[in-house]
Amino acid sequence: MTVLRLGPLLRYVDDSSATVWIETGRPCTAEVRCADGSAGATPTFQVAGHHYALVTVRGLTPGTATEYEVLLNGTRVWPPPHSTLPSATRFPASVIKTPAAPAADGTGDPSSPVRIAFGSCRWAAQPPGEQDPIGPDALDALAARLALDPGADLHRPDALLLLGDQVYADEVSPATRRWLATRRDLSEPPGAQVADYEEYTRLYYESWLDPAVRWLLSTVPSCMIFDDHDVIDDWNTSAAWLTEIRSTPWWRERILSGLMSYWVYQHLGNLPPDELADDELFARVRSTPDGTDVLRAFAAEADAEPAGVRWSYRRDFGRVRLLMVDTRAARVLDEDRRAMLDPDEARWLRKQAHDAPGSYDHLLIGTSLPWLLPPLVHDGEAWDAALCRGDRGERWARFGEQLRRRADLEHWAAFPESFAQLTSLIAEAGSGPSAPAAVYVLSGDVHHAYLAEPTEWPLGTDPAARVLQLTCSPVHNSFPAHLAWAFRFGWSRFATALGRVLAGHGQTGARELKWAKRGGPWFGNQLMTLTLRGRESWLRLDRARPEADGGARLEEVWETMLTPAAGTPADTGRTTGG
Protein backbone atom coordinates (compact mmCIF):
# COMPACT_ATOMS: atom_id res chain seq x y z
CA MET A 1 0.00 0.00 0.00
CA THR A 2 1.27 3.46 -0.89
CA VAL A 3 1.49 5.74 2.14
CA LEU A 4 0.76 9.42 2.46
CA ARG A 5 4.06 10.72 3.83
CA LEU A 6 3.12 14.39 4.20
CA GLY A 7 0.02 16.49 3.73
CA PRO A 8 -2.54 17.04 2.50
CA LEU A 9 -1.99 20.80 2.43
CA LEU A 10 -4.89 22.86 1.17
CA ARG A 11 -3.15 25.68 -0.71
CA TYR A 12 -5.00 27.77 -3.28
CA VAL A 13 -8.79 28.22 -3.01
CA ASP A 14 -11.10 30.49 -5.00
CA ASP A 15 -14.87 30.42 -5.58
CA SER A 16 -14.76 27.32 -7.83
CA SER A 17 -11.35 25.64 -7.58
CA ALA A 18 -8.67 24.54 -5.13
CA THR A 19 -5.27 22.86 -5.07
CA VAL A 20 -4.17 20.18 -2.62
CA TRP A 21 -0.47 19.31 -2.16
CA ILE A 22 0.73 15.90 -0.96
CA GLU A 23 3.88 13.80 -0.67
CA THR A 24 3.64 10.03 -1.06
CA GLY A 25 5.89 7.06 -0.26
CA ARG A 26 6.21 5.83 -3.86
CA PRO A 27 5.00 6.66 -7.39
CA CYS A 28 1.22 6.45 -7.61
CA THR A 29 -1.95 8.14 -8.80
CA ALA A 30 -3.38 10.70 -6.41
CA GLU A 31 -7.01 11.79 -6.21
CA VAL A 32 -8.95 14.26 -4.09
CA ARG A 33 -12.56 13.17 -3.76
CA CYS A 34 -15.42 15.32 -2.50
CA ALA A 35 -19.18 15.50 -2.98
CA ASP A 36 -18.89 18.88 -4.70
CA GLY A 37 -16.45 19.50 -7.55
CA SER A 38 -14.17 17.03 -9.30
CA ALA A 39 -10.47 16.23 -9.49
CA GLY A 40 -9.01 14.00 -12.14
CA ALA A 41 -6.50 11.32 -11.23
CA THR A 42 -3.08 12.98 -10.97
CA PRO A 43 0.17 11.01 -11.27
CA THR A 44 2.90 11.91 -8.82
CA PHE A 45 6.16 13.49 -9.94
CA GLN A 46 9.60 12.65 -8.55
CA VAL A 47 12.39 14.85 -7.18
CA ALA A 48 15.48 13.36 -5.54
CA GLY A 49 13.73 10.08 -4.70
CA HIS A 50 10.62 11.77 -3.24
CA HIS A 51 7.17 11.70 -4.80
CA TYR A 52 4.69 14.58 -4.88
CA ALA A 53 1.39 15.63 -6.38
CA LEU A 54 -0.46 18.91 -6.60
CA VAL A 55 -4.08 18.01 -7.26
CA THR A 56 -6.45 20.59 -8.74
CA VAL A 57 -10.13 20.40 -7.78
CA ARG A 58 -12.50 22.23 -10.12
CA GLY A 59 -16.22 22.83 -10.37
CA LEU A 60 -16.72 23.68 -6.69
CA THR A 61 -19.87 25.57 -5.73
CA PRO A 62 -19.19 29.14 -4.56
CA GLY A 63 -19.94 29.91 -0.93
CA THR A 64 -19.94 26.30 0.30
CA ALA A 65 -17.84 23.99 2.46
CA THR A 66 -17.29 20.43 1.28
CA GLU A 67 -15.46 17.61 3.03
CA TYR A 68 -12.76 15.86 1.04
CA GLU A 69 -10.73 12.66 1.06
CA VAL A 70 -7.35 11.78 -0.45
CA LEU A 71 -6.93 8.49 -2.30
CA LEU A 72 -3.71 6.93 -3.56
CA ASN A 73 -4.14 4.27 -6.24
CA GLY A 74 -7.82 4.16 -5.27
CA THR A 75 -7.21 3.56 -1.55
CA ARG A 76 -8.27 6.21 0.96
CA VAL A 77 -5.35 7.54 3.01
CA TRP A 78 -6.90 10.76 4.37
CA PRO A 79 -8.46 11.34 6.78
CA PRO A 80 -6.41 8.92 8.89
CA PRO A 81 -8.36 6.49 11.07
CA HIS A 82 -7.17 8.03 14.36
CA SER A 83 -6.88 11.81 14.06
CA THR A 84 -6.82 13.32 17.53
CA LEU A 85 -5.62 16.30 19.50
CA PRO A 86 -3.45 15.80 22.62
CA SER A 87 -6.70 15.86 24.59
CA ALA A 88 -7.89 12.82 22.54
CA THR A 89 -10.63 14.88 20.92
CA ARG A 90 -11.01 13.92 17.26
CA PHE A 91 -10.27 16.39 14.54
CA PRO A 92 -13.22 17.30 12.31
CA ALA A 93 -13.13 16.36 8.64
CA SER A 94 -10.91 18.41 6.36
CA VAL A 95 -12.97 20.74 4.19
CA ILE A 96 -12.57 22.99 1.17
CA LYS A 97 -14.47 26.19 1.92
CA THR A 98 -15.07 28.41 -1.10
CA PRO A 99 -15.89 32.13 -0.98
CA ALA A 100 -19.07 33.47 -2.52
CA ALA A 101 -18.82 34.30 -6.20
CA PRO A 102 -18.34 38.02 -6.94
CA ALA A 103 -21.26 39.94 -8.36
CA ALA A 104 -21.30 40.83 -12.04
CA ASP A 105 -20.06 44.35 -11.20
CA GLY A 106 -17.19 42.87 -9.16
CA THR A 107 -18.43 44.27 -5.84
CA GLY A 108 -18.65 40.93 -4.02
CA ASP A 109 -20.83 40.25 -0.99
CA PRO A 110 -20.36 43.09 1.55
CA SER A 111 -21.83 40.93 4.33
CA SER A 112 -19.24 38.18 3.82
CA PRO A 113 -15.99 38.96 5.68
CA VAL A 114 -12.51 37.87 4.61
CA ARG A 115 -10.30 36.67 7.47
CA ILE A 116 -6.53 36.58 7.05
CA ALA A 117 -4.38 35.11 9.84
CA PHE A 118 -0.64 35.72 9.63
CA GLY A 119 2.68 35.27 11.38
CA SER A 120 6.23 34.06 10.80
CA CYS A 121 9.19 32.26 12.32
CA ARG A 122 8.25 28.75 13.37
CA TRP A 123 10.47 26.10 14.86
CA ALA A 124 8.83 22.68 14.79
CA ALA A 125 6.96 21.93 18.01
CA GLN A 126 8.26 19.30 20.41
CA PRO A 127 6.73 15.82 20.10
CA PRO A 128 3.62 15.19 22.29
CA GLY A 129 4.56 14.53 25.90
CA GLU A 130 7.83 16.48 25.76
CA GLN A 131 8.13 19.88 27.43
CA ASP A 132 8.65 22.70 24.96
CA PRO A 133 11.16 25.25 26.34
CA ILE A 134 9.81 28.05 24.13
CA GLY A 135 6.16 27.50 24.94
CA PRO A 136 3.21 26.26 22.88
CA ASP A 137 2.99 26.63 19.11
CA ALA A 138 0.47 29.24 17.95
CA LEU A 139 -0.50 27.01 14.99
CA ASP A 140 -1.22 24.12 17.37
CA ALA A 141 -3.36 26.50 19.41
CA LEU A 142 -5.23 27.70 16.33
CA ALA A 143 -5.91 24.08 15.34
CA ALA A 144 -7.27 23.39 18.83
CA ARG A 145 -9.57 26.41 18.63
CA LEU A 146 -11.00 25.36 15.27
CA ALA A 147 -11.32 21.69 16.23
CA LEU A 148 -12.73 22.01 19.75
CA ASP A 149 -15.01 25.06 19.59
CA PRO A 150 -18.34 24.37 17.86
CA GLY A 151 -18.64 28.07 17.02
CA ALA A 152 -15.07 28.48 15.83
CA ASP A 153 -16.03 28.05 12.19
CA LEU A 154 -17.41 31.57 12.37
CA HIS A 155 -13.80 32.71 12.94
CA ARG A 156 -12.04 30.25 10.62
CA PRO A 157 -9.36 32.06 8.57
CA ASP A 158 -9.97 32.19 4.84
CA ALA A 159 -6.20 32.10 4.45
CA LEU A 160 -3.15 31.56 6.64
CA LEU A 161 -0.18 33.72 5.60
CA LEU A 162 3.17 32.27 6.65
CA LEU A 163 5.59 35.14 6.20
CA GLY A 164 8.96 33.42 6.28
CA ASP A 165 11.15 31.01 8.21
CA GLN A 166 8.75 28.09 7.78
CA VAL A 167 11.79 25.88 8.43
CA TYR A 168 15.17 26.61 9.98
CA ALA A 169 17.94 25.16 7.84
CA ASP A 170 20.60 26.62 10.12
CA GLU A 171 19.08 25.97 13.57
CA VAL A 172 17.88 22.38 13.70
CA SER A 173 16.19 20.58 16.60
CA PRO A 174 18.05 18.07 18.81
CA ALA A 175 16.16 15.22 17.11
CA THR A 176 17.18 16.41 13.65
CA ARG A 177 20.75 16.92 14.79
CA ARG A 178 20.87 13.29 15.92
CA TRP A 179 19.46 12.21 12.56
CA LEU A 180 22.04 14.29 10.69
CA ALA A 181 24.79 12.60 12.70
CA THR A 182 23.71 9.24 11.29
CA ARG A 183 24.30 10.54 7.74
CA ARG A 184 27.60 12.43 7.99
CA ASP A 185 30.32 13.79 10.26
CA LEU A 186 28.97 16.92 11.95
CA SER A 187 32.49 18.14 12.69
CA GLU A 188 32.77 18.92 8.98
CA PRO A 189 31.04 22.00 7.49
CA PRO A 190 28.19 22.79 7.45
CA GLY A 191 28.01 20.93 10.75
CA ALA A 192 24.59 20.66 12.38
CA GLN A 193 22.86 22.47 9.54
CA VAL A 194 21.14 20.95 6.55
CA ALA A 195 23.43 20.18 3.64
CA ASP A 196 21.29 18.75 0.83
CA TYR A 197 17.78 18.14 -0.47
CA GLU A 198 17.21 15.01 1.61
CA GLU A 199 17.99 16.92 4.79
CA TYR A 200 15.60 19.69 3.76
CA THR A 201 12.82 17.11 3.43
CA ARG A 202 13.50 16.13 7.04
CA LEU A 203 12.80 19.71 8.16
CA TYR A 204 9.42 19.74 6.41
CA TYR A 205 8.48 16.33 7.84
CA GLU A 206 9.35 17.48 11.33
CA SER A 207 7.41 20.72 10.94
CA TRP A 208 4.30 19.57 9.05
CA LEU A 209 3.75 16.09 10.57
CA ASP A 210 2.76 17.64 13.90
CA PRO A 211 -0.81 16.20 14.12
CA ALA A 212 -2.55 19.48 14.93
CA VAL A 213 -0.60 21.46 12.33
CA ARG A 214 -1.14 18.73 9.74
CA TRP A 215 -4.91 18.91 10.19
CA LEU A 216 -4.86 22.73 10.26
CA LEU A 217 -2.96 22.94 6.96
CA SER A 218 -5.35 20.39 5.44
CA THR A 219 -8.38 22.58 6.04
CA VAL A 220 -7.19 26.23 6.03
CA PRO A 221 -5.69 27.52 2.74
CA SER A 222 -2.12 28.78 3.11
CA CYS A 223 0.10 31.31 1.34
CA MET A 224 3.86 31.21 1.96
CA ILE A 225 7.02 33.16 1.26
CA PHE A 226 10.58 32.45 2.39
CA ASP A 227 12.91 34.47 4.60
CA ASP A 228 16.55 33.97 5.45
CA HIS A 229 16.40 30.93 7.78
CA ASP A 230 14.62 28.93 5.09
CA VAL A 231 18.12 28.95 3.58
CA ILE A 232 20.57 30.47 6.11
CA ASP A 233 20.74 33.38 8.54
CA ASP A 234 21.52 36.70 6.77
CA TRP A 235 20.85 35.18 3.34
CA ASN A 236 21.78 37.84 0.75
CA THR A 237 22.51 40.50 3.34
CA SER A 238 25.29 42.04 1.19
CA ALA A 239 27.58 41.51 -1.80
CA ALA A 240 30.52 40.87 0.55
CA TRP A 241 28.53 38.23 2.43
CA LEU A 242 27.58 36.51 -0.83
CA THR A 243 31.18 36.45 -2.05
CA GLU A 244 32.35 34.87 1.21
CA ILE A 245 29.61 32.24 1.39
CA ARG A 246 30.13 31.22 -2.24
CA SER A 247 33.78 30.48 -1.46
CA THR A 248 32.80 27.71 0.98
CA PRO A 249 32.73 24.15 -0.42
CA TRP A 250 29.28 23.32 0.99
CA TRP A 251 27.33 26.40 -0.07
CA ARG A 252 26.41 25.46 -3.64
CA GLU A 253 24.65 22.26 -2.58
CA ARG A 254 22.93 24.14 0.24
CA ILE A 255 21.52 26.94 -1.92
CA LEU A 256 20.46 24.65 -4.77
CA SER A 257 18.73 22.29 -2.32
CA GLY A 258 17.11 25.21 -0.53
CA LEU A 259 15.64 26.66 -3.72
CA MET A 260 14.58 23.23 -5.03
CA SER A 261 12.81 22.29 -1.81
CA TYR A 262 11.18 25.72 -1.54
CA TRP A 263 9.78 25.35 -5.07
CA VAL A 264 8.37 21.91 -4.26
CA TYR A 265 7.11 22.39 -0.71
CA GLN A 266 6.06 26.04 -0.68
CA HIS A 267 6.07 27.90 -4.00
CA LEU A 268 3.99 25.52 -6.15
CA GLY A 269 1.03 25.78 -3.82
CA ASN A 270 1.06 29.59 -4.00
CA LEU A 271 0.06 29.53 -7.67
CA PRO A 272 -3.52 29.43 -8.99
CA PRO A 273 -4.53 26.53 -11.25
CA ASP A 274 -4.45 28.59 -14.46
CA GLU A 275 -0.87 29.69 -13.79
CA LEU A 276 0.14 26.13 -12.94
CA ALA A 277 -1.30 24.93 -16.24
CA ASP A 278 0.94 27.41 -18.09
CA ASP A 279 4.04 26.91 -15.93
CA GLU A 280 6.77 25.47 -18.18
CA LEU A 281 8.97 24.30 -15.30
CA PHE A 282 6.10 22.46 -13.63
CA ALA A 283 5.25 20.78 -16.94
CA ARG A 284 8.88 19.73 -17.53
CA VAL A 285 9.30 18.31 -14.01
CA ARG A 286 6.08 16.28 -14.33
CA SER A 287 6.84 15.03 -17.85
CA THR A 288 10.08 13.25 -16.89
CA PRO A 289 10.42 10.07 -14.81
CA ASP A 290 12.71 12.01 -12.46
CA GLY A 291 12.57 15.81 -12.40
CA THR A 292 15.67 16.25 -10.24
CA ASP A 293 18.02 17.41 -12.99
CA VAL A 294 15.43 19.78 -14.46
CA LEU A 295 14.71 21.36 -11.10
CA ARG A 296 18.38 21.50 -10.14
CA ALA A 297 19.20 23.35 -13.37
CA PHE A 298 16.40 25.82 -12.60
CA ALA A 299 17.77 26.38 -9.07
CA ALA A 300 21.27 26.98 -10.48
CA GLU A 301 19.91 29.59 -12.87
CA ALA A 302 17.87 31.21 -10.08
CA ASP A 303 21.00 31.46 -7.93
CA ALA A 304 23.18 32.82 -10.74
CA GLU A 305 20.58 35.27 -12.14
CA PRO A 306 18.02 36.03 -9.39
CA ALA A 307 16.28 38.63 -11.54
CA GLY A 308 15.23 35.89 -13.95
CA VAL A 309 12.92 34.22 -11.42
CA ARG A 310 9.88 35.70 -9.68
CA TRP A 311 8.93 34.21 -6.32
CA SER A 312 6.50 37.07 -5.54
CA TYR A 313 2.82 36.53 -6.36
CA ARG A 314 -0.64 38.05 -6.15
CA ARG A 315 -3.81 36.66 -4.60
CA ASP A 316 -7.24 38.28 -4.65
CA PHE A 317 -9.80 37.40 -1.97
CA GLY A 318 -12.91 39.11 -3.30
CA ARG A 319 -12.18 42.80 -2.90
CA VAL A 320 -9.04 42.19 -0.84
CA ARG A 321 -5.79 42.14 -2.81
CA LEU A 322 -2.67 40.46 -1.42
CA LEU A 323 0.74 41.09 -2.94
CA MET A 324 3.27 38.67 -1.42
CA VAL A 325 6.75 40.09 -2.00
CA ASP A 326 10.08 38.26 -2.12
CA THR A 327 12.55 40.35 -0.10
CA ARG A 328 15.42 37.82 -0.16
CA ALA A 329 16.19 36.39 -3.59
CA ALA A 330 15.09 39.52 -5.49
CA ARG A 331 17.76 41.77 -3.96
CA VAL A 332 20.39 43.78 -5.82
CA LEU A 333 23.49 43.62 -3.63
CA ASP A 334 26.05 45.85 -5.37
CA GLU A 335 26.66 48.70 -2.91
CA ASP A 336 26.43 51.37 -5.64
CA ARG A 337 22.93 50.23 -6.71
CA ARG A 338 21.75 48.29 -3.68
CA ALA A 339 18.00 47.53 -3.71
CA MET A 340 15.54 45.28 -1.89
CA LEU A 341 13.91 44.42 -5.24
CA ASP A 342 15.51 44.22 -8.65
CA PRO A 343 14.04 46.67 -11.21
CA ASP A 344 11.77 44.09 -12.85
CA GLU A 345 10.43 42.95 -9.48
CA ALA A 346 9.79 46.54 -8.45
CA ARG A 347 7.89 47.18 -11.69
CA TRP A 348 5.82 44.04 -11.11
CA LEU A 349 4.87 45.20 -7.61
CA ARG A 350 3.85 48.63 -8.84
CA LYS A 351 1.84 47.17 -11.71
CA GLN A 352 -0.09 44.82 -9.40
CA ALA A 353 -0.88 47.60 -6.94
CA HIS A 354 -2.24 49.82 -9.72
CA ASP A 355 -4.06 47.11 -11.68
CA ALA A 356 -7.79 47.89 -12.07
CA PRO A 357 -8.06 50.88 -9.68
CA GLY A 358 -11.17 50.72 -7.56
CA SER A 359 -11.41 46.92 -7.83
CA TYR A 360 -10.26 46.33 -4.24
CA ASP A 361 -11.17 47.82 -0.86
CA HIS A 362 -8.02 46.71 0.96
CA LEU A 363 -4.45 46.28 -0.28
CA LEU A 364 -2.27 43.89 1.72
CA ILE A 365 1.47 43.86 1.06
CA GLY A 366 3.05 40.74 2.53
CA THR A 367 6.77 41.20 3.11
CA SER A 368 8.68 39.10 5.61
CA LEU A 369 10.74 42.15 6.62
CA PRO A 370 8.91 45.12 8.19
CA TRP A 371 8.68 48.40 6.29
CA LEU A 372 8.30 50.53 9.46
CA LEU A 373 10.59 49.74 12.40
CA PRO A 374 11.18 51.56 15.69
CA PRO A 375 12.69 54.95 14.68
CA LEU A 376 16.05 54.20 16.32
CA VAL A 377 16.33 50.91 14.46
CA HIS A 378 15.34 52.54 11.17
CA ASP A 379 17.85 55.36 11.50
CA GLY A 380 20.53 52.90 12.62
CA GLU A 381 20.00 50.77 9.50
CA ALA A 382 20.04 53.80 7.19
CA TRP A 383 23.23 55.03 8.91
CA ASP A 384 24.84 51.63 8.50
CA ALA A 385 23.88 51.57 4.81
CA ALA A 386 25.67 54.91 4.34
CA LEU A 387 28.76 53.56 6.07
CA CYS A 388 28.78 50.42 3.92
CA ARG A 389 28.53 52.55 0.78
CA GLY A 390 31.76 54.21 1.83
CA ASP A 391 30.22 57.62 2.56
CA ARG A 392 32.49 57.97 5.63
CA GLY A 393 35.56 56.25 4.22
CA GLU A 394 36.97 52.72 3.99
CA ARG A 395 37.48 52.18 7.72
CA TRP A 396 33.86 53.04 8.48
CA ALA A 397 32.76 50.87 5.55
CA ARG A 398 34.48 47.83 7.05
CA PHE A 399 32.90 48.58 10.42
CA GLY A 400 29.48 49.01 8.79
CA GLU A 401 29.69 45.62 7.06
CA GLN A 402 30.59 43.86 10.31
CA LEU A 403 27.77 45.63 12.16
CA ARG A 404 25.26 44.84 9.41
CA ARG A 405 25.87 41.11 9.81
CA ARG A 406 26.11 40.99 13.60
CA ALA A 407 22.99 43.09 14.22
CA ASP A 408 20.89 41.87 11.24
CA LEU A 409 20.61 45.38 9.77
CA GLU A 410 18.93 44.31 6.54
CA HIS A 411 15.31 45.48 6.59
CA TRP A 412 13.75 47.99 4.19
CA ALA A 413 15.51 50.79 6.06
CA ALA A 414 18.87 49.26 5.08
CA PHE A 415 17.90 49.81 1.42
CA PRO A 416 17.09 53.55 1.55
CA GLU A 417 16.05 53.95 -2.10
CA SER A 418 13.83 50.86 -1.88
CA PHE A 419 12.26 52.17 1.32
CA ALA A 420 11.46 55.44 -0.45
CA GLN A 421 10.06 53.59 -3.47
CA LEU A 422 7.81 51.42 -1.31
CA THR A 423 6.65 54.50 0.59
CA SER A 424 5.81 56.21 -2.71
CA LEU A 425 3.99 53.12 -4.00
CA ILE A 426 1.87 52.87 -0.84
CA ALA A 427 1.01 56.57 -0.97
CA GLU A 428 0.01 56.33 -4.64
CA ALA A 429 -2.06 53.17 -4.15
CA GLY A 430 -3.86 54.77 -1.22
CA SER A 431 -4.71 58.02 -3.02
CA GLY A 432 -7.18 59.23 -5.60
CA PRO A 433 -10.93 58.86 -6.11
CA SER A 434 -10.74 55.06 -6.30
CA ALA A 435 -8.45 54.65 -3.28
CA PRO A 436 -8.98 51.61 -1.07
CA ALA A 437 -10.01 52.00 2.55
CA ALA A 438 -6.63 50.76 3.73
CA VAL A 439 -3.14 49.68 2.76
CA TYR A 440 -1.67 47.25 5.29
CA VAL A 441 1.91 46.00 5.25
CA LEU A 442 2.02 42.53 6.87
CA SER A 443 5.40 41.39 8.19
CA GLY A 444 7.20 39.13 10.64
CA ASP A 445 10.91 38.41 11.23
CA VAL A 446 11.53 40.48 14.39
CA HIS A 447 10.09 38.01 16.94
CA HIS A 448 7.52 40.35 18.42
CA ALA A 449 4.31 42.10 17.36
CA TYR A 450 3.39 45.76 16.97
CA LEU A 451 1.40 48.27 14.92
CA ALA A 452 2.91 51.42 13.42
CA GLU A 453 1.23 54.20 11.46
CA PRO A 454 2.65 57.05 9.38
CA THR A 455 1.95 60.43 10.96
CA GLU A 456 3.69 62.70 8.44
CA TRP A 457 4.16 61.90 4.75
CA PRO A 458 6.56 63.38 2.22
CA LEU A 459 5.19 66.63 0.82
CA GLY A 460 2.22 66.09 -1.48
CA THR A 461 1.84 62.33 -0.88
CA ASP A 462 -0.60 62.07 2.03
CA PRO A 463 -2.91 59.15 1.07
CA ALA A 464 -6.62 58.98 1.83
CA ALA A 465 -6.42 55.27 2.78
CA ARG A 466 -5.40 54.26 6.27
CA VAL A 467 -1.85 52.91 6.15
CA LEU A 468 -0.47 50.60 8.85
CA GLN A 469 2.51 48.37 9.42
CA LEU A 470 1.20 45.17 11.06
CA THR A 471 4.01 42.99 12.36
CA CYS A 472 3.53 39.59 14.00
CA SER A 473 6.10 36.98 14.97
CA PRO A 474 7.06 34.47 16.13
CA VAL A 475 4.55 31.69 15.59
CA HIS A 476 6.82 29.41 17.62
CA ASN A 477 10.28 30.62 18.58
CA SER A 478 12.27 32.30 21.34
CA PHE A 479 13.03 35.93 22.08
CA PRO A 480 15.81 37.04 24.48
CA ALA A 481 14.62 39.32 27.27
CA HIS A 482 17.29 41.94 26.57
CA LEU A 483 16.00 42.35 23.02
CA ALA A 484 12.47 42.92 24.34
CA TRP A 485 13.84 45.85 26.33
CA ALA A 486 15.71 47.14 23.28
CA PHE A 487 12.62 47.13 21.07
CA ARG A 488 10.57 48.93 23.72
CA PHE A 489 13.34 51.50 24.08
CA GLY A 490 13.53 51.92 20.29
CA TRP A 491 10.15 53.71 20.24
CA SER A 492 11.03 56.21 22.99
CA ARG A 493 11.69 59.91 22.45
CA PHE A 494 15.27 59.52 23.63
CA ALA A 495 15.85 56.67 21.18
CA THR A 496 14.36 58.75 18.37
CA ALA A 497 16.76 61.58 19.21
CA LEU A 498 19.66 59.12 19.28
CA GLY A 499 18.64 57.89 15.86
CA ARG A 500 18.87 61.42 14.50
CA VAL A 501 22.45 61.61 15.82
CA LEU A 502 23.31 58.50 13.81
CA ALA A 503 21.58 59.97 10.77
CA GLY A 504 23.69 63.09 11.14
CA HIS A 505 26.90 61.11 11.25
CA GLY A 506 25.86 59.10 8.20
CA GLN A 507 24.63 62.26 6.44
CA THR A 508 21.40 60.44 5.53
CA GLY A 509 19.24 63.56 5.89
CA ALA A 510 15.97 64.03 7.74
CA ARG A 511 13.32 61.36 7.34
CA GLU A 512 10.51 62.68 5.13
CA LEU A 513 8.18 59.97 6.41
CA LYS A 514 7.46 59.92 10.13
CA TRP A 515 5.48 57.32 12.03
CA ALA A 516 4.34 56.32 15.51
CA LYS A 517 3.59 53.10 17.34
CA ARG A 518 -0.15 52.36 17.63
CA GLY A 519 0.05 49.10 19.55
CA GLY A 520 2.58 46.82 21.24
CA PRO A 521 5.19 45.67 21.41
CA TRP A 522 3.87 42.23 22.40
CA PHE A 523 6.03 39.16 22.95
CA GLY A 524 5.34 35.43 22.85
CA ASN A 525 4.17 32.85 20.31
CA GLN A 526 1.33 34.61 18.53
CA LEU A 527 -0.84 35.20 15.47
CA MET A 528 -2.63 38.26 14.12
CA THR A 529 -5.96 38.00 12.31
CA LEU A 530 -7.35 40.66 9.99
CA THR A 531 -11.10 40.64 9.38
CA LEU A 532 -12.12 42.65 6.33
CA ARG A 533 -15.73 43.31 5.33
CA GLY A 534 -16.62 45.93 2.75
CA ARG A 535 -14.44 48.90 3.65
CA GLU A 536 -14.33 48.01 7.33
CA SER A 537 -11.52 46.09 9.01
CA TRP A 538 -10.64 44.74 12.43
CA LEU A 539 -7.44 43.32 13.89
CA ARG A 540 -7.01 40.77 16.66
CA LEU A 541 -3.80 39.50 18.27
CA ASP A 542 -3.85 36.06 19.94
CA ARG A 543 -1.10 34.49 22.03
CA ALA A 544 -0.60 30.75 22.56
CA ARG A 545 -1.04 29.56 26.15
CA PRO A 546 -0.35 26.05 27.51
CA GLU A 547 -3.18 23.83 28.76
CA ALA A 548 -2.96 21.43 31.69
CA ASP A 549 -3.49 18.42 29.38
CA GLY A 550 -0.43 19.33 27.32
CA GLY A 551 -2.35 21.10 24.59
CA ALA A 552 -2.48 24.79 23.77
CA ARG A 553 -5.11 27.50 23.42
CA LEU A 554 -5.19 30.95 21.87
CA GLU A 555 -5.75 33.80 24.29
CA GLU A 556 -6.92 37.08 22.84
CA VAL A 557 -4.44 39.81 23.80
CA TRP A 558 -5.60 42.85 21.83
CA GLU A 559 -8.22 43.81 19.29
CA THR A 560 -9.17 46.98 17.46
CA MET A 561 -11.22 48.33 14.60
CA LEU A 562 -8.81 49.67 11.99
CA THR A 563 -11.15 51.16 9.39
CA PRO A 564 -14.69 51.90 10.61
CA ALA A 565 -17.83 52.40 8.59
CA ALA A 566 -18.47 55.92 7.35
CA GLY A 567 -19.35 58.23 10.24
CA THR A 568 -18.11 55.81 12.92
CA PRO A 569 -15.16 56.87 15.09
CA ALA A 570 -12.05 54.71 14.87
CA ASP A 571 -11.33 52.29 17.70
CA THR A 572 -8.06 52.91 19.53
CA GLY A 573 -7.77 49.25 20.49
CA ARG A 574 -8.19 47.42 23.76
CA THR A 575 -6.02 44.97 25.61
CA THR A 576 -7.98 41.84 26.48
CA GLY A 577 -5.29 39.56 27.86
CA GLY A 578 -1.85 39.47 29.43
Buried (B, 14 or more C-beta within 10 A) or exposed (E): EBEBBBBBBBBBBBBBBBBBBBBBBEEBBBBBBBEBBEBEBBEBBBBBEBBBBBBBBEEBBEEBBBBBBBBBBEEBBBBEEEBBBBEEEEBBBBBBBBBBBBEEEEEBBBEEBBBBBBBBBBBBBBEEEEEBEBBBBBBBBBBBBBBBEEEBEEBBBBBBBBBBBBBBBBBBBEBBEEBBEEEEEBEEEBBBBBBBBBBBBBBBBBBBBBBBBBBBBBBBBBBBBBBBBBBBBBBBBBBBBBEEBEEEEBBBBBBBBBBBBBBBBBBBBBBBBEEBEEBEBBEBBBEEEEBBEBBBEBBBEBBEEBBEBBBBBBBBBBBBBBBBBBBBBBBBBEBEEBBBBBEEBBEBBBEBBEEEEEBBBBBBBBBBBBBBBBBBBBBBBBBBBBBBBBBBEEEBBBBBBEBBBEEBBBBBBBBBBBBBBBBBBBBBBBBEEEBBBBBBBBBBBBBBBBBBBBEEBBEEBEBEBBBBBBBBBBBBBEBEEEEBEBBBEBBBEEBBEBBBEBBEBBEBEEBEBEBBBBBBBBBBBBBBBBBBBBBBBBBBBBBBBBBEEBBBBBBBBBBBBBBBEEEEEEBEBEEEBE
